[in-house]
Amino acid sequence: MSTLAPDQRNYYYLLEGGRAGVHKPILAALYAVHNQPQLTDGETGLGIAPVNQVDLAEVDTFAAQVQYAANTLRSLTQGLIEQGWSGADIWDASVGRYSDRFLQTVAQGFTPAEGDGQGPAQEGHRDAAQLEPSDAAALLQAYLDDLSTDYSGAQLPQNVGQLDPALLAFAERVPPNYGRLDFQRQAMVEAVRLWRQLDTTAAVYEVLSVPVVDQVPDEAALDNALVGFMQSVARYYAGYPNQREALIRLVQLWRAMDGREEAIAWLLTHDPFAHETNLETLDPALIAFVQKIPNLYNGQGDLRFALTEGYRRWFGLDSRTTAIQQLGINPDDLAQTADNQDTLVSTARTLDRALLDFAVHIPTTYTPTEDQREALIHLVQLWRRLEGRIPTIQSLFEDLRRLERSAPSSPEAMPAPVPA
């Protein structure tokens, strides 16, 4: 039977490491140093053996070995915390990895206590198995090798000593910037799940005491509980790996990033306080808004002004006069025909056609750049006659919530794209 390719094995490490809040390279290292047991799928394992309520059939494939290895490392870590180990004892924040002391403990092997993990807060520990001993030096080297591969592949700085302060700064900004969007809610649910070492969202609802009907949580109660949790993060953060992974996942999902390393890179190269709102999130709402303009535009002066200003800012023009000129209207002609109503109406119609042509092509020409996004935000502000930028952004978040919840056939759904 053929064995898995390295990338396929790495997929399982990422999957189970992310589920259990375990640093992925330790799973790769266990595979490298143990090279046993022999499994029924033709692979070799991570040194995981059946014990207590876990029988041989449950750990006899590569996927199961990785799953139980992650569970077992999580159980081992929790046991060390209960023995009084600090976050710094387990994790070396200056280099962004498990400490040598922790890795030496892992190399000694681990047998979970029978009945380990009762109740929702210990859900994952019920599936802890036995971890066989290994060579400590070989385990450390294999761990460092996989860590180096991850860092070099993502082009990350290996000195991540500032990660914890950046994570806490980001977490501090979450409650005041929570827009009740589904992806934001999911980011916080995942943070709670990893922080509390749970395996499912249902367990999150249970520990947060959120009422659930037909597997659907009470949204208002969930929001209140999640915001309360985020407000307490800085107070209870002790640098334990599961806490750190919880906040990294929060950033990853909140910022819609592809992976852990991308989230870390962003945190280490940006000021979390300078990005209180992820405006890229509003792009679907902005595009949905401009797609509706042709049907809503009636030639009113304030709407014409809003579109003209949007056009001016989109192209970075210095004045409205320049914008009108670029739209094909001679500003001097407007002044000369001010007393000629028929000519003025004809000129306005020509301008309207040019503005609507601009609006129609926005969805296909949107790059997006910051200047284009800001132009559309300002267009929305003027179109809706809002008092300022903050109410405009709030109104766009409301649009986004409606888009998330709307059926494809409803009037509030994203309009079908128009071919370029």
N, C-alpha and C positions, 0 to 999 in steps of 0.2 A: 504494500500500500504506500502511495507516495506521501511524502511529508509536505508540510506547509512551507511556502516561501517566507523569507524574513518579513516582508511587508504584511503578509497575512497574519503572521504571529504578532507583529506590532499592532495590528488592528485590534486584536483581542486584549493586548496590554492596555491600549488607550481606552477601550470600552470599559473594562473592569476597573482600571485605575480611576477613571472618571466616576464610575458608579460608587465606588467605595471610598473615594477621597484618598487614594494611595498614590504616591509618586510613581509614575509609570516605569521609570528606569529600574526600580527595584524588582519589578516582575520580570523584566528582560534579564536581569542579573541572576535571578533564581533559576531561570531556564538554562542560562549559560553554565552555571557552576554545578547544578545537580545532574542534569542529563539523565534523569530517572524519576519515576518508574517508566518502564515500557508500557505504552498505552494501546488500547484496542484499535485506535485509528491510525496506528503506524508512527505516531509521534512519541517523543519522550517528554516527561513531565517537569514540574517545577519543585520536586521534592515534597509533594503533598501526599499524605497517606490517610486512609480512613481511621477514624477514632470516634468514640462515643456514639452519637446517633447518626454519624455519617458513615455509610457503608462503601465498599469498594466500587460498586457500580456507579456511584455518584461522582467519583473522581477519576474515572477511567478513560476520559478523552482530554485532548489538549484544552478545549474551551472550558471544560469543567475544572481542570487543574488551575487555569488562570483565575477563574471565578473564585475558587476556594482559597487560592493563594492570597487574593486581595482581601477576602473575608478574614482570613487567618492573620494577616498583617494588621488589619484594623483591630482585631481582637487583642493581639499582642500589644499594640500601641496603647489601647485603652487600659490594659492591665498595668502597663508601666506608668501611665498617668495616675492611676489609682494608688500605685506604690509611692507616688510623690515626685516622679520625674517632671521636670519643667519643660516648657516648649523648647528652650535652648539646649536641653539635654538630648532631645530627639531630633531637632532640626538646626542646622548651622545656617542662620539667615545670611551671614556674610558671603557665603558661596552658593546659597540657594539649593541646598540638598540635605539629605539625612546626615546626621552627625556620625562620625566614626564609631562613637560609643554605641549608638543605636544599631548600626550595621553589624557590629561585633555581637550584639545581643541577638539579632536575627540569625546570624551564622551559628549560634548555639542551638538553634532549633526551638520549637515551641509546641506544647501540648495544651490545648484549652481545657479548662475545668469542665466536667460534665454538667450539662444544664446551663452552660454559659449563654447568657443573652435572653433573659425573660422580659417580656413587655415590649411595647413599640419602640422605646428609646434604644433598645438593644437588639432590634430586629435582625440586623445583619450578622450578629455574633452567633446566632443559633447555628449558622452554617460554617463555623470555624472548624478546620480540620487540623491534623498534625503536620507540622513542618519539620522535616528531617534536618539534622545539623549539616553544615557545609564548611568549607575552608574560608576563614574570615578574610584573608588577604585576597583570595581569588574573587570573593563576593564583592569586596570593595572595588577591585579593579574593573570587574565586569559592570558594576554600577556606574563608575566614572566613565567608562567607555561609552555606554549607552547615553549617558547624560551629555557627554561631549558631542555625540552625533546629533542629538536633538538640538543643542544650542547652535552648532555650526550650520545645521540645515535651516534653522530659522533666523540665522544671523543675529542672534541675541547676545547682548553683553553678558559675560559669565559672572561678573560681579553684580549681584542683585541685592546688595545690602540695603538699598532704599525701597525695596518692594513693600515691606510691611507698612511703613508710613504712608506710602502711596495708596495701598489698599484701604487703609483706615480713612484716609482723606476722601477717597471715592465713596466709601460706604456712608460717610457722614453726609454727603450731598444727595444720597438716594431719596430719603423721605421728602425733602422739599421739592424734589424734581419728579416725584412719582406721578405719572399722568394717567394711571389706571389702565394702561394698555396691556394687552395680553402678554406680549413678550417681556414687558417689565415685571409683570406679576410672576411669570414663569421663572425669570431670573432670580427673584427673591425666594420662590418656593425651592428652587434648586440649592440656593445658598443655605436655607434652613435644613434641607435634607442632608447635605454634606456636613454641615456644622453639627447636627444632632446624630450623625452616623446612621441614617436611615436608608432604606432601599427603594421606597416607593413614595409617591405623592400622597397616597392614602394615609400612610404613616405620618406624614407631615401634618395633614389636617387633624389627625388624632392628637398629636402632641401639642398642637396649637389650640385645641378645643374648639375647632370650627365645625358648626353643624353641616352635615352632608345629607342630601336627599337624592336617592337614585344615583349615587356616585358623583353628584355635582355639589361642590361646596357652596355655602352661603358667601357670595362674593364680597358683600360689605364687611362681614365678620372676618373673612380671610384677609382683606385689605388692611383692616385695623390691626390684626395680629401680625401681619408681615411688616407693616410700618413700625409697630412696637418693637419687633425683633431687631430691625435695622437700627433703631434708635439706641438699642442696648449693646450693639456690637463693640463699640470702642471700650465700653466699660468692662466687658467680659473677655475681650481678646487676650489670649495668653501665648500666642505664637505656636499653638499646637498644629501639626500638619493638616488635620481635618478642618480646622478653622481657616487656615490660609487657603486651602484648596476651595473652600466654600466661597471665599471672597474673590478668588481668581475666576471661578465659574460665574459669579455674579457679574463681574466686569465683562467676561466673554459674551454672555447672553444679552446683557444690557446694551453693549456696544455692537451686537450682532457680528461678532468675530468668529473666525473659522476654528480657532483652537486656543489651547492654553498658552502656548508660546507667544502667539500674536497679542493676547491680552497682556501678558507680562511686558512685552516690548512696548506696547502703547503706554502702560503705566510708567515705565522708566523713562519715557521720552516726552511725556506730556504732563502738564499741571492739571490734576483732577479738578481743582477749583476754577480753572479757566474754561472748563467744558461742562457747565452745569446742565445744559440741555443738549442732547444729541440731535442736532437739527437735521441730520441726514435722515432721521426717522420720519420726518415730515414729508419727504419727497412724494410718496404715494398720494398723500392728501393734496399736495400742491398740483400734481399732475391731474388728479381727478377734478380739482377746481377749474383748471384752465380748459379741460376737455368740455366742460359745461358752458363755457363762456359764449360760444356761438349761438347756443339756444337761449341764453339769458340776456344777451346784449340787445338793447332797444334804442340805441343812439342817444341816450340821455347824456347831458353834458358831464355829469360827475363820473359816469362810467367811461366815457371817452377820455376824460382826464386820467382816470386810473390806468387805463390801458396804455395811454401815451407815456405816463410815468414809468410803467413797467417796461415798456419798450426802451425808454431812455436809459434806465438803469441796467437793463439786460446787455445793451451794447456799450455801456460806459460813456454815454454822451454827456457833454457839459451843460446842455440846456434843453428845455422843451422845444425851443425854436429849432435847434439843430435836429432834434428827433423828428419834428414835423417835416423838415426839409428832407431828411433821409427817407421818410415815408412817401415821398413823391409830391409833397405839397409845398408850393412857394409861399413862405410866410408873408412876403410883400403882397401877394395876391389876396390873402385873407384880409389884410388891412384895407386894400383898395376896394374890395367888394363888400365891406361891412354894411353898406347901406343898400346893397342889392340882395334882397332876400333869396331870390331864385338861385343866383350864383353861389351864395353862401351855403344854401342847402346842398347844392351839387358838390361843392368842395368838401362839405362835411361827409357826404356819402362816399366820396373818393377816399377820404381819410379813414372812414369806418371800414371800408373794404380792405385797406392796407393793414389796419390794426387787427382785423379779424383773421387775415391771412397770417399775420405774425402769431396770433394766438393758436391757430389751428396747427401750426408747425412746431409749437413749443414741445409737445410730448416726444417728438422724434429728434429734436435738436438739443434737448436738455442733456448736458454733459455728464454729471452735474458739477458745476463749480460753485464756489462760495458766492461769487458775484451774481450768477444766475439765480441761485437759491434766494439770495437777499432781494433780488429784483421781484421775484414772485411773491415773497412774503410782503413786500411793500405794496404790490398790486392788490393782494388780498385785503390788506389794511384799508386802502383807499376805496376799494370796491364795496367793502362791508361797512365803511364809515366808522371804523373803530378808532379809539382814542390813542392808541400807541402800539408799540411792538409786543409788549407782554400780552395784552388782550388778543392780539392777532395770533400769536403762537398758541395761546390757550384755545382759541377757536379752531385752529388747525388740528390740535390734538383731539378735540371733540369730533372733527371730521374723520380723523384716523380711527377713533373708536367705532364710529358708525360703519366705516368701511370694513373693519375687522368682523363686525357682527352681522353685516347685511347679507341677504341671500343674493346670488348672482343676478336674479331677475328683478330685484327691488330697485326703486329709483335712487336709493342711496349707494348702490354698488358702484364699483369702478366702471366707468363707461368703456365700451369696447374700443380698442385702439384703432385709429384711423390710419390706413396705409400712407406711407410717405409719398 
